[in-house]
Amino acid sequence: MYINIYLIISVVIVFAILLYTIFNLYRKNYIYENWIFETNDSLKDILDKWRAIDSKQMFEKDDEVGVVYEDIDELIKEIETRTTYNG
């Protein structure tokens, strides 16, 4: 008789712990997912502004500035590919 009561109580406690863990992980996932979406949107804005600044390709074609421009452009594109929406 007492074994059944202890078993039910322990199952309820384990279930409560699992529920709390799942809820906590879901909440953290939701926060990080929103952060990634906001970062992706801001990166798109930066990339659009970056291309608007160099619309005449004056920086890209310059010998000294062009190397730095290409490096920054590659970094922006790499970060953009890492944070794109997957579906």
C-alpha positions as YAML, in Angstrom:
chain: A
units: angstrom
residues:
- id: 1
  name: MET
  ca: [0.00, 0.00, 0.00]
- id: 2
  name: TYR
  ca: [2.69, 2.47, 0.99]
- id: 3
  name: ILE
  ca: [4.80, 1.46, -1.99]
- id: 4
  name: ASN
  ca: [2.05, 2.52, -4.39]
- id: 5
  name: ILE
  ca: [1.71, 5.92, -2.72]
- id: 6
  name: TYR
  ca: [5.47, 6.50, -2.81]
- id: 7
  name: LEU
  ca: [5.57, 5.41, -6.43]
- id: 8
  name: ILE
  ca: [2.79, 7.82, -7.40]
- id: 9
  name: ILE
  ca: [4.43, 10.68, -5.53]
- id: 10
  name: SER
  ca: [7.80, 10.01, -7.13]
- id: 11
  name: VAL
  ca: [6.23, 9.82, -10.60]
- id: 12
  name: VAL
  ca: [4.48, 13.15, -10.02]
- id: 13
  name: ILE
  ca: [7.74, 14.75, -8.84]
- id: 14
  name: VAL
  ca: [9.67, 13.42, -11.85]
- id: 15
  name: PHE
  ca: [6.89, 14.61, -14.18]
- id: 16
  name: ALA
  ca: [6.99, 18.10, -12.62]
- id: 17
  name: ILE
  ca: [10.77, 18.26, -13.00]
- id: 18
  name: LEU
  ca: [10.53, 17.18, -16.64]
- id: 19
  name: LEU
  ca: [7.80, 19.74, -17.33]
- id: 20
  name: TYR
  ca: [9.89, 22.52, -15.80]
- id: 21
  name: THR
  ca: [12.96, 21.46, -17.79]
- id: 22
  name: ILE
  ca: [11.07, 21.33, -21.08]
- id: 23
  name: PHE
  ca: [9.44, 24.71, -20.46]
- id: 24
  name: ASN
  ca: [12.75, 26.29, -19.51]
- id: 25
  name: LEU
  ca: [14.52, 24.94, -22.62]
- id: 26
  name: TYR
  ca: [11.64, 26.06, -24.84]
- id: 27
  name: ARG
  ca: [11.80, 29.58, -23.40]
- id: 28
  name: LYS
  ca: [15.56, 29.80, -23.98]
- id: 29
  name: ASN
  ca: [15.20, 28.47, -27.51]
- id: 30
  name: TYR
  ca: [12.51, 31.08, -28.24]
- id: 31
  name: ILE
  ca: [14.75, 33.90, -26.96]
- id: 32
  name: TYR
  ca: [17.77, 32.78, -28.99]
- id: 33
  name: GLU
  ca: [15.67, 32.20, -32.10]
- id: 34
  name: ASN
  ca: [14.29, 35.75, -31.90]
- id: 35
  name: TRP
  ca: [17.79, 37.09, -31.37]
- id: 36
  name: ILE
  ca: [19.00, 35.33, -34.52]
- id: 37
  name: PHE
  ca: [16.09, 36.68, -36.56]
- id: 38
  name: GLU
  ca: [16.76, 40.23, -35.31]
- id: 39
  name: THR
  ca: [20.47, 39.83, -36.08]
- id: 40
  name: ASN
  ca: [19.67, 38.57, -39.55]
- id: 41
  name: ASP
  ca: [17.39, 41.54, -40.22]
- id: 42
  name: SER
  ca: [20.02, 44.00, -39.03]
- id: 43
  name: LEU
  ca: [22.65, 42.27, -41.18]
- id: 44
  name: LYS
  ca: [20.41, 42.64, -44.20]
- id: 45
  name: ASP
  ca: [20.09, 46.35, -43.45]
- id: 46
  name: ILE
  ca: [23.86, 46.66, -43.08]
- id: 47
  name: LEU
  ca: [24.44, 44.82, -46.33]
- id: 48
  name: ASP
  ca: [21.94, 47.05, -48.16]
- id: 49
  name: LYS
  ca: [23.58, 50.18, -46.77]
- id: 50
  name: TRP
  ca: [27.02, 48.76, -47.59]
- id: 51
  name: ARG
  ca: [26.01, 48.21, -51.19]
- id: 52
  name: ALA
  ca: [24.32, 51.63, -51.41]
- id: 53
  name: ILE
  ca: [27.48, 53.35, -50.21]
- id: 54
  name: ASP
  ca: [29.52, 51.64, -52.87]
- id: 55
  name: SER
  ca: [26.90, 51.76, -55.63]
- id: 56
  name: LYS
  ca: [29.43, 53.23, -58.07]
- id: 57
  name: GLN
  ca: [32.06, 50.67, -56.99]
- id: 58
  name: MET
  ca: [34.55, 53.37, -56.13]
- id: 59
  name: PHE
  ca: [35.76, 51.57, -53.02]
- id: 60
  name: GLU
  ca: [35.72, 48.10, -54.52]
- id: 61
  name: LYS
  ca: [37.84, 49.08, -57.53]
- id: 62
  name: ASP
  ca: [40.40, 51.07, -55.54]
- id: 63
  name: ASP
  ca: [43.70, 49.25, -55.04]
- id: 64
  name: GLU
  ca: [44.34, 50.06, -51.37]
- id: 65
  name: VAL
  ca: [40.77, 50.29, -50.13]
- id: 66
  name: GLY
  ca: [39.52, 47.47, -52.35]
- id: 67
  name: VAL
  ca: [41.32, 44.77, -50.38]
- id: 68
  name: VAL
  ca: [39.78, 45.89, -47.10]
- id: 69
  name: TYR
  ca: [36.41, 46.31, -48.80]
- id: 70
  name: GLU
  ca: [36.52, 42.76, -50.13]
- id: 71
  name: ASP
  ca: [37.50, 41.36, -46.72]
- id: 72
  name: ILE
  ca: [34.64, 43.17, -44.99]
- id: 73
  name: ASP
  ca: [32.26, 42.13, -47.76]
- id: 74
  name: GLU
  ca: [33.27, 38.47, -47.34]
- id: 75
  name: LEU
  ca: [32.77, 38.67, -43.56]
- id: 76
  name: ILE
  ca: [29.31, 40.17, -43.99]
- id: 77
  name: LYS
  ca: [28.33, 37.49, -46.50]
- id: 78
  name: GLU
  ca: [29.66, 34.72, -44.25]
- id: 79
  name: ILE
  ca: [27.68, 35.99, -41.28]
- id: 80
  name: GLU
  ca: [24.63, 36.36, -43.51]
- id: 81
  name: THR
  ca: [24.82, 32.74, -44.65]
- id: 82
  name: ARG
  ca: [25.10, 31.56, -41.05]
- id: 83
  name: THR
  ca: [22.00, 33.44, -39.95]
- id: 84
  name: THR
  ca: [19.64, 32.93, -42.89]
- id: 85
  name: TYR
  ca: [16.18, 31.49, -42.37]
- id: 86
  name: ASN
  ca: [15.98, 27.75, -42.96]
- id: 87
  name: GLY
  ca: [12.43, 27.35, -44.13]
...
